[in-house]
Amino acid sequence: MTEKKFIIFMPTVDIGGGVEKNFFIITNYLSTKLKNITVISLSRSIKKSLNRKVEVICPKTNLLENFGRRAKFLISLIFLFKEIINNKNSTVFCFQGIVYCTLLCKLTGTKIIIRSNSSPSGWSENVIKKFFYKKIYGLADKIIVNSLSFKKELNSKFKLKSICIYNPLNKKEIYKNSKKKIKLDFFKKKSLNIINVARFADQKDHECLIRSINILRYDYDIRLILLGSGPLKNKIKNLIENLNLSKNIKIINFKKNPYPFIMKSDLFVLSSKYEGSPNVLLEAIFLGKFVISSNCPTGPREILDNGKGGELFKVGDYSMLSEKIKFFIKNKKNLNFKKAYAFKRLKRFDYKSRLDDYLNILLN
């Protein structure tokens, strides 16, 4: 029998995404334990961030990177098909384009492990999508999710069995990068300095956070930094200007190292409509920040242990969020016990243990 080959399918790499972060961490770790790993992607730049032991199959030109997301998935499938045909003893580990990838693997009789990254709650009311999600995901040999609540949701809504592996938290890397110096004049000592790190997309619901600040602006000196990039950046910028909040809210373009910015804040707020298990919450907690998060599916409630490690508010309820921020202002010192509790619970996201979980699934 030919040597076992592991093919990791990652058609696109968006700047600063949580999926991408986990892709690099998991792939680089697996490359130290397994001999034969290949990554298929249309993003040629990923080579810089991957271990040299990893074979990267990608186009010889950057022109394809300008194509739409679905087109990229379909083009990547051609590369995947060729690789599967040339290596009959393969297992595919899919991070993106799960529907397309799963169908190809089943047609070619190839084993496939999929990693589902975010809750289907954002679209599960669509009957057609729900039907295909259940049927196609059910074809996979293994489904990996990143929170227990996500696992329960798949079981209750779609009758799909999955394995929960929490995201691996690289504490050493976060700590080292958080010490790097930055110049940041926007935050002030006497202000309440809030930060949000997220892609500018509908899922992240920046509007909810902005409108909560609009409620508080007259009673408190609040400074909010929105750190990220994405398709809705101009829309968010216009909302800030229309509400005359430019003195209170500043947009900073995505930074590969957001940790020094988080360190300079007093409070971290996540306002998403849905997630999988947001890495940025774990990172903010590790850096000693109090966290207020939407109680969205899935992840935040689990990370914060139903509010024992932070505050939760109803998705989209900016009035409730403003009350949570006000509560933090008035009880800042008394809430240190919640920060300590959340920090202690980070052991669930142990770096090596969670990466070994991935290794064991691929080997077995």
N, C-alpha and C positions, 0 to 999 in steps of 0.2 A: 504494500500500500504506500502511496506517495505521502510525503510529510504533510502534516496538518497545516493549513494556511488560514490565518485570521484576516478578514477584510473588513475594515472600518469604513462605513459609508457616511460621508459628511459633505454633501454637495456644495453648500455655501457657508461662508463664515462672515457673520455680521459683527461689526465693531462693538466690543464691550458686552456682548450677550452672555447670559448665564450658561446657556447650552454650550456655547463655544468655550467658555472657561473650563467647564467640566470635561469637555471633549479633549482639550489639551492635557489636563491633569491625568485623566484616565489613560489616554493613549500613551503618554510618555512613561507612565508607571508600568503598563503592560509590556512595553518594549524592553523593559529591564528584566522581565520574567519569561517572555515568550520569544522564540527565535524568528518566527515568520509572520510579520505584521505588515499589512499594506493599507494605506489610506487612499480613498478615492474622493477627489474634490475638484471643483473648478476654480478654487481660490489658490493660486500659486504661492501666495505670500505665507501660507501656513508652514512651509518648509522651514522658515526661520525659527518657528516656535516648537518644532518637533525634534525629538531625538534623532540623531543621524542613523540609528539602526532601523528607523521606520522608512519603508519604501513608500514614496508618494507618487500616485498616478494622477496626473493632471494635464491639461492642454499646454502646448508649448508657447501659446500666446495668451495675452491678457484680454483679448477682444471679447471672449465669451463671458467675462465677468460683468459686462454691461447688459446681458440678457435678463429677462424676468425670472422670478423665482421658479415657476413651474418649468420653464424652458431649461433652466439649469439642472433641475431634477432629472428631466428626461434625457438630456445630454449625458449626465453622469451615469445614467443607467446603461448607456452604450459601453462606457468604460468598464462598468461592473460586469456586464454580460460577457465581455471578452475575458475578463479576469476569471470568472467562474468557469467558463469553457476550458480555459487553459489549466485550471487547478480544480480537479473534480472533488478533492478532499478539502473543501473549504467550509468555514463558518463565517457568516456575515453578521457584523455588529452594527446596527443602524441607529444613528443619532437624528437623522433628518429624512424627509421624503419617505416616511414610513409606509404609506399606502403603496406607492410605486415600487419601492424596494421589496416589500413583502410579496407582492404579486409576482415579481420577476423570480424571486428565490423559490417560490412554490412551483412555478412553471418549470424551473430547472432542477427541482429536487434538491435544493441547497438549504442547509440549516440556517435559520435566522433568529437572532436575538435582537429585540427592539428596546430602545430606551425612550419611553414616553415622557416628555419634558414638562408639559403644563396641563392643567385641568381642562377637560372638554366642556366645562360649564359655560364657556363663552359662546358655544355654538350648539350645544346638545339639544336645544329645542327644535333644531332643524331635523325633521324626521328622516329625510334622505341621507344626510350626513351621519346621523345616528345609526342607521341601518348598515351603511358601508363600513363605518368605524368598527362596529361589532363584528361583522363578518370577516373583514380583512385582518384586523388586529388578532382575531381569534385563530388565524392561520399561523401566526408566529410560534416558534418552538418555545420561546420564553419572552415574557414582557417584564421589563424592569421599570419601576417608578421610584420617585424620590421622597415620598412621605406615606405614612400609614393612612392618612385621610384620603390620599389619592388612590391608594390600593382599595380602600373601602368603596370609594366612588365608582371605580371600574367594575367592582363586583356587583354593587347594587343597581347601577344604571345599565350595565352592558353584560353582566354575568361573565366577566372576564377575570381569570385568575392571574395574579401578578406577584412579583417579588419586590419588596421594598428595600432599597439601599439608600440610606441617607447620603447627602452630598459630602464628599471629603473636604474637610476644612484645613487648609495649609497654614497653620498658625505661625510658623517660623517665617514664611514668606510675607505674610500680612504684617507681622510685627516689624520686620526689617524695612519693608517699603513705607510703612507709616512714619518712620523716623526721618524720611527725606524732607528737606526744607522747601517750603513754597512761600511765595509772597501773596498774601490775601488781605487786602485792605477793607473788603466789604463787611466782614464780620467785625463787630465791636464788643468790647468788654462788658458794657452795660446793657447790651441787647440780648434778646433770646435768639441764639443762632441755630437755625434749623437747616438740615440738609436732606435732599432726596436724590438718590442716584438711580436713574432708570432711563431706558430708551424712550424717546418721545413718540409714543404710540397709544392708540385708544385703550389698550389693555391696562396701561399704567395710570390712567385717569388723573393726570396732572391738574385738570380743571377743578376737581374736588379739593385738592390741596390749596390751590390758588384762591378759591372762593372762601376757604376757611380763614386764610390770612386776611382777606378783605374784611371779614367780620371783626377780627381782633385788632386791626391796624390802629384804631382810634384810642384804644385803651392800653396798648402795650407797644414797646419798641421791639419790633420783630424783624429779623433779617432771614430770608430764605434763599438758599442756593439750590437751583435745579441743575444737576450735573448730568449731561448726556447728549445724545444726538438722535436723529430719527426723522421720519417723514412729517410729523406734526409740529416740528420746532417753530415754524413761522406762525402757525395757528396759536400756539401757546404764547409766543412773544406778543402777538396782537392782543390777546386776552389780558395780559399783564399791562400793556399800554392803555387799553380801553378802560381798565379799572383804576388807572393812575397809581399803579403799584410798583413802578420802576425803582423807587427808593427803597422798597421793601424786598423785592425779589430780583435776583440776578441769575441769568442763564450762563452757565459755563460749559463749553464744549467738552465732549467725552475725553476723559483722561485714562490712559492705560493704567495709571496708578492713582486711584481715587482716595486712597487711605489717608494721606496727609490732610485732605479736605475734610474727611469725616472726623479726624482727630481734633480739628479746630472748631467743630460744632458742639452744641449742647444737647441736641436732640435729633434723632433720626426718624423720619416719617416715610412710611410706604403706603401708597394710596391705590394700589392695583385693584382691578375688577376680578382678576383671577391670576393664579400663579401655578407653579408646580411645588417647588420648595425654594424660595428666593435666597440665593447665596448672600445677597447684600445685607439681609437681616442678620445672618450669622456673623458676618464681618463687622457690622456695627456693634453687635453685642460683645464680640471679642475685644473690640477697641474701647470698650467701657462706656458706650453710649446708651442712654435710655431710648427705648423704641416704642413708637406708636404706629400701629399698622391696621389697615382694613382687615376685617374678618372675612377675607375672600377665600374661595376654594382655589387651591388647597395649600397648606403649608404654614402660614403665619400663626394660626391658632395652635397648631402642633408645636411649632418652635417656641412660642411664648407660653406654652402649657396653660391654655385657656385663660390667659391674663395674669398668671402668677409671675411671669417674667417681663411684663410690659403691659401696654394698654391696647385694646382692640375697639374699633368702631365699625358701624354698619357700612357696607360698600356704598360709595356715592353720597353718603350723608355728611356734607361739609359742615353743617351746624353741629353735629355730634363730634366731628373731628375738632372743631374750634373749642368745644367744651373740654375735650381731652387735653388739648394744648394748654388751655387755661388751668386745668387741674394740675398739670405738670409744673407750670409757673408757680402756683401757690404751694405746692408740696414737693418741690425739687429735692430737698435734702431727705425728706421722709421716704422717698421712693428708691433710695439706694439699695434697700433690701431686695427690691425686684430686679435691679441690675445684677446684683450678686447671684440671685437665684438663676437668672437666665444664663449667666456666665458659667455657672456650675453645670448646667444642663447641656453645654456644648460637647460634653464627652460623647454624646450620641453620634457626633459627626467626626469622630476620630479619623485622622487622615489615613494612616496605614491600614487600620482595620477595615474601613469602608472600601479602600482600593483592593484589598485582599478578597473582599466579597465579590467584586467584579471578576477578579482572576479566577476564583473558584468556579464561578458560573461558566466562564469560557472553557475551562479545563474539563468540567464535568458534563 
